[in-house]
Amino acid sequence: MTKTGLLMPGFGGAIATTVSGVIDLIKQGHVKKYGMISEKQIDDRTLGQIAGAPEIEELEVGGWDAVDATIGDAMKLHGVLEEWQYNLVSPNLKLLRAWPVRCPDLEKKSPWGSCIAQICNDIETFRKERGVDSIVLVNCISTMPKPTPNPAYESISSLQVACQQDDPCITPSMQYAIAAALTGSAYANFTPNPVEVPSIVKLAQQHNTPLAGHDGKTGQTLLKTGIAPMFNIRNLRVRQWISYNHLGNRDGAALAEPNANQTKITSKANCLTQILGYEDVGHKVTIDYVPHPDGELGDRKQAIDHIRFKGFGDTPMSLLLHFDCQDSSLAGGIVVDLARFMTVSLARKESGLQPQYGLFFKSPQVPNGEPDHDLFNQAAYFEAWVCQDANQ
């Protein structure tokens, strides 16, 4: 049986612990395979099977974080699964190592500097010890402030120099993307942290590795990109769209930092104009960190949308939506889908930015032009990509 490695920076966070725990529970037969596009049934096969993607049982999981803890401990901390579930999770799901640090011994062997060398070494060690054929990195670290423009983002040579010098312009998210390319691994940026700069895209192309991102489309934006096309189809004129979120998990705590909050808001707010086809929409997005008393709601997030629009006869109407969601559950299925389908991209030798994965992201990255945010168009494009070999 061929195996695929799923490695997640941010391994001790709510999303990665959910992914790790649920994969383990699926392998043990305790939970169903819900919430994954790869399990969508088309006639007698799933989309994953049509694409030739690895099955969930063929995934080997690992990752990095700043805190060295077992997945069971982290799940209890985040409250991402019910107690009966995390009590069944295998106790041997652990980090590859704590967050990458300087490693002088490896630095001498790599033109990319100590941190990149250490990550590459971790990847290759995982590949050998777990006997995996392909590796996909899915970035799940916390949201960080957006970096300022830098020459290192323009060419591979300047990128390499910056890595050698431990320049802070090379963010942790970028470090993992660089290491993924250098080791022939796929990389999906599930965070809003900018990674897909020209130099890293060129590096992925040079090493024939796929790159997808960014910012997983899990809850409120999923609703927005599904509902906005309805207004467009019926020519109902949207006048105002107010989106409010509050959450109290680790992701929320990171967003309490104003610059990180702005990074996330920018990613969430960029879809309406493209879908509706006009700009005069009063669109406002607010995200608040509101830890729940005693943490009783754990990973739950409240997302509220208030939409004001006009219809036939210039008649004013409104739509109010309240989405009470388990954020990491919605995210976890996408992470698994990305791991499985990006293994297909590796097999098909697809390199650089991969627009077919726009379905999974708030801010899809495409090689040229502007991305299409319409959920239904994205789904059709993705399914056409899945079936392309089957149609030949």
C-alpha positions in Angstrom: 0.0 0.0 0.0 1.4 3.4 -1.0 1.4 6.0 1.8 1.2 9.8 1.9 2.7 12.0 4.6 0.6 14.9 5.9 2.9 17.3 7.8 1.4 20.3 9.6 3.2 23.3 11.0 1.1 24.4 13.9 0.7 20.8 14.9 -0.5 21.5 18.5 -3.2 24.0 17.4 -6.9 23.3 17.2 -7.1 22.6 13.5 -4.1 20.2 13.3 -5.1 18.3 16.5 -8.6 17.9 15.0 -7.2 16.6 11.8 -4.8 14.2 13.5 -7.4 12.9 16.0 -10.2 12.4 13.4 -7.9 10.6 11.0 -6.9 8.2 13.8 -10.6 7.7 14.7 -11.5 7.0 11.1 -8.7 4.4 10.9 -10.2 2.8 14.0 -13.7 2.8 12.5 -15.2 5.1 15.2 -16.4 8.0 13.1 -17.8 8.4 9.6 -16.1 10.1 6.6 -18.1 13.3 6.6 -17.0 16.8 5.7 -14.6 15.9 2.9 -15.1 16.7 -0.8 -12.8 13.7 -1.5 -15.5 11.5 -0.1 -18.3 12.9 -2.3 -19.9 10.1 -4.1 -20.1 10.2 -8.0 -22.0 7.0 -9.1 -20.1 4.2 -7.5 -16.8 6.0 -6.7 -15.7 9.0 -4.6 -14.1 12.1 -6.1 -10.9 11.0 -4.4 -11.0 7.6 -6.1 -11.7 9.2 -9.4 -8.7 11.4 -9.1 -6.5 8.6 -7.9 -5.9 10.2 -4.5 -4.7 8.2 -1.5 -7.4 6.9 0.9 -7.5 8.4 4.4 -6.2 5.1 5.8 -3.0 5.7 3.7 -2.2 9.1 5.4 0.7 9.3 7.9 0.5 12.4 10.1 3.1 14.6 11.8 4.2 18.2 12.3 5.9 21.0 14.2 4.8 23.4 17.0 6.3 25.6 19.6 5.0 23.3 22.4 6.0 19.7 22.7 2.8 17.9 23.6 0.8 14.8 22.6 -2.2 15.2 20.3 -4.5 13.9 23.1 -3.2 16.6 25.5 -3.7 19.3 22.8 -7.2 18.2 22.0 -8.2 18.4 25.6 -6.7 21.9 25.8 -8.6 23.2 22.7 -11.9 21.3 23.3 -12.0 20.3 19.7 -13.5 16.8 20.1 -15.8 15.2 22.6 -14.2 13.4 25.6 -15.2 9.9 24.3 -13.4 10.7 21.1 -10.0 12.0 22.4 -9.9 9.1 24.9 -9.7 6.8 21.9 -7.0 8.6 20.0 -3.7 6.8 19.7 -1.2 8.1 22.3 1.7 8.0 19.9 0.7 11.0 17.7 3.5 13.4 18.5 5.5 16.3 17.0 8.4 15.8 14.8 10.1 18.4 17.0 9.4 21.7 18.6 9.4 24.8 16.3 12.5 24.9 14.0 15.6 26.5 15.6 19.1 27.2 14.3 21.1 24.0 13.8 24.8 24.9 13.0 25.7 21.3 12.0 23.1 21.3 9.2 23.9 24.9 8.2 27.3 23.9 6.8 25.6 21.4 4.5 22.9 23.7 3.1 23.0 26.9 1.0 19.6 27.8 2.5 20.6 28.4 6.1 20.0 26.6 9.3 16.2 26.8 9.8 15.4 25.6 6.2 18.0 22.9 6.5 16.4 21.7 9.7 12.9 21.5 8.2 14.2 19.7 5.2 16.0 17.2 7.4 12.8 16.7 9.4 10.8 16.1 6.2 13.3 13.5 4.8 13.6 11.8 8.2 9.8 11.5 8.3 9.7 10.2 4.7 12.2 7.5 5.6 10.9 6.4 9.0 7.2 6.3 7.9 7.9 4.8 4.5 5.8 7.4 2.7 5.9 7.9 -1.1 4.7 11.6 -1.2 4.5 14.4 1.3 2.1 17.3 1.6 2.7 20.2 4.0 -0.4 22.1 5.1 0.4 25.2 7.0 -1.8 25.6 10.1 0.2 28.1 12.2 -1.4 31.2 13.8 -2.2 34.3 11.8 0.7 36.8 11.9 1.1 40.5 10.8 1.6 41.0 7.1 5.2 41.5 6.2 6.3 44.6 4.3 7.6 44.3 0.7 11.2 43.0 0.4 13.6 42.2 -2.4 13.8 38.6 -1.1 10.3 38.1 -2.4 11.3 38.8 -6.1 14.0 36.4 -7.1 15.2 32.9 -6.0 18.8 34.2 -5.5 17.7 37.1 -3.1 15.4 34.6 -1.3 18.3 32.3 -0.7 20.5 35.1 0.6 17.8 36.2 3.0 17.4 32.6 4.3 21.2 32.3 4.8 21.1 35.5 6.9 18.1 34.5 8.9 16.3 37.7 7.7 13.0 38.1 9.6 11.3 38.9 6.3 11.3 35.1 5.7 8.4 34.3 8.0 7.8 30.8 9.5 5.1 30.2 6.9 7.6 31.0 4.1 10.3 28.8 5.7 8.0 25.7 5.4 7.0 26.6 1.8 10.7 26.8 0.8 11.5 23.5 2.5 8.6 21.9 0.8 9.8 22.9 -2.6 13.4 21.8 -1.9 12.3 18.4 -0.7 9.8 17.8 -3.6 6.8 18.1 -1.3 3.5 19.9 -2.0 2.5 22.9 0.1 -0.9 24.3 1.0 -1.1 27.6 2.9 -4.2 27.2 5.1 -3.4 30.5 6.8 -3.9 34.1 5.7 -0.1 34.6 6.2 1.4 35.7 2.8 3.6 33.0 1.3 2.9 33.0 -2.4 5.4 35.7 -3.3 7.1 35.6 -6.8 10.4 34.1 -5.5 8.7 31.2 -3.7 6.4 30.5 -6.7 9.4 30.4 -8.9 11.2 28.0 -6.5 8.1 25.7 -6.5 8.1 25.8 -10.3 11.9 25.1 -10.5 11.4 22.0 -8.3 8.2 20.8 -9.9 6.1 21.1 -6.8 2.5 22.3 -6.4 1.6 25.4 -4.3 -1.9 26.3 -3.1 -3.4 29.0 -0.9 -4.3 30.9 1.0 -6.5 31.0 4.1 -8.9 28.1 4.4 -12.5 28.9 3.5 -14.2 27.2 6.4 -17.3 29.0 7.8 -18.6 32.5 7.2 -16.8 33.0 3.9 -18.0 29.6 2.7 -21.6 30.9 3.3 -20.8 34.2 1.7 -19.4 32.8 -1.5 -22.4 30.4 -1.7 -25.1 32.9 -1.0 -23.7 35.9 -3.0 -24.2 34.1 -6.3 -27.9 33.7 -5.5 -28.3 37.5 -5.3 -26.4 37.8 -8.6 -28.4 35.2 -10.4 -31.7 36.8 -9.4 -30.4 40.4 -9.9 -31.3 41.3 -6.3 -29.2 44.4 -5.6 -27.0 44.0 -2.5 -26.6 47.4 -0.7 -24.9 46.4 2.5 -23.3 43.2 3.9 -22.1 43.3 7.5 -20.2 40.3 8.8 -19.3 39.8 12.4 -17.4 36.9 14.1 -16.4 36.1 17.6 -14.4 33.2 18.8 -12.4 32.3 21.9 -9.9 29.6 20.8 -6.2 29.9 20.0 -6.9 31.3 16.6 -9.0 34.0 18.2 -6.3 34.8 20.7 -3.8 35.3 17.8 -6.3 37.6 16.1 -6.4 39.8 19.2 -3.2 41.3 17.9 -4.3 44.3 15.7 -2.0 43.7 12.7 -2.8 40.0 12.7 -6.5 40.8 12.8 -6.1 43.1 9.8 -4.4 40.3 7.9 -7.4 38.0 8.5 -10.0 40.7 7.7 -8.3 41.5 4.4 -8.5 37.9 3.4 -12.2 37.5 4.4 -13.4 40.7 2.7 -12.1 40.4 -0.8 -14.8 38.2 -2.5 -18.1 40.1 -2.8 -17.2 42.7 -5.5 -15.9 39.9 -7.8 -19.0 37.8 -7.3 -21.6 40.5 -7.5 -19.9 42.5 -10.3 -20.3 45.9 -8.7 -18.5 47.9 -6.0 -21.1 50.0 -4.3 -21.7 47.5 -1.5 -21.2 48.6 2.1 -19.1 45.6 3.1 -17.7 45.4 6.7 -16.0 42.5 8.4 -15.4 42.4 12.2 -13.5 39.7 14.1 -13.4 39.8 17.9 -11.6 37.6 20.4 -14.2 36.7 23.0 -13.0 33.8 25.3 -16.0 32.0 26.7 -16.4 31.8 30.5 -14.6 28.6 31.7 -14.0 27.7 28.1 -17.2 25.8 27.9 -17.7 26.4 24.2 -14.2 25.4 23.3 -13.7 25.6 19.6 -17.1 27.0 18.7 -17.3 30.2 16.6 -20.3 32.5 16.1 -20.6 34.1 12.7 -23.4 36.6 11.9 -24.2 38.1 8.5 -26.7 40.9 8.0 -27.5 41.5 4.3 -29.6 44.4 3.1 -30.8 44.3 -0.5 -33.4 45.6 -3.0 -35.7 43.7 -5.3 -38.5 44.3 -7.8 -40.0 47.7 -7.4 -37.0 49.0 -5.5 -38.3 47.1 -2.5 -35.9 47.0 0.5 -35.4 43.6 2.2 -32.9 42.0 4.5 -31.4 38.6 5.3 -30.0 37.7 8.8 -27.8 34.6 9.2 -26.4 33.2 12.4 -23.8 30.4 11.9 -22.9 28.6 15.1 -20.0 26.4 13.9 -17.2 24.2 15.2 -14.5 26.0 13.4 -11.8 23.3 13.4 -14.2 20.6 12.2 -15.0 22.7 9.2 -11.3 23.3 8.6 -10.2 19.7 9.2 -12.0 18.2 6.3 -10.4 20.7 4.0 -6.9 20.0 5.3 -7.4 16.3 4.6 -8.8 17.0 1.1 -5.8 19.2 0.4 -3.4 16.4 1.5 -5.1 13.8 -0.6 -5.7 15.9 -3.8 -2.2 17.6 -3.7 -0.7 14.1 -3.8 -2.5 13.8 -7.2 -0.9 17.1 -8.2 2.5 15.7 -7.3 1.8 12.6 -9.4 0.7 14.7 -12.3 3.8 16.9 -12.0 1.8 20.1 -11.6 4.1 22.9 -10.4 3.7 26.4 -9.0 0.3 28.0 -8.2 -2.6 25.6 -8.6 -5.9 27.5 -9.3 -8.1 24.4 -9.1 -7.8 24.5 -5.3 -9.5 27.9 -5.1 -12.6 26.1 -3.8 -10.8 25.6 -0.5 -9.5 29.2 0.1 -10.8 32.6 1.1 -8.0 34.2 -1.0 -7.3 31.8 -3.9 -3.9 32.3 -5.6 -3.9 32.0 -9.4 -1.0 32.3 -11.8 -2.6 35.1 -13.9 -5.5 37.5 -13.5 -8.0 37.6 -10.6 -9.5 34.5 -9.0 -13.2 33.5 -9.3 -14.8 33.5 -5.8 -18.1 32.1 -6.8 -18.4 28.8 -4.9 -20.3 27.0 -7.6 -17.9 28.0 -10.4 -15.0 26.9 -8.2 -16.6 23.6 -7.5 -17.2 23.0 -11.2 -13.6 23.9 -12.1 -12.3 21.6 -9.3 -14.4 18.6 -10.4 -13.3 19.1 -14.0 -9.7 19.0 -12.8 -10.4 15.8 -10.7 -12.0 14.1 -13.7 -9.5 15.2 -16.4 -7.6 11.9 -16.5 -10.8 9.9 -16.4 -12.1 11.8 -19.4 -9.0 11.1 -21.6 
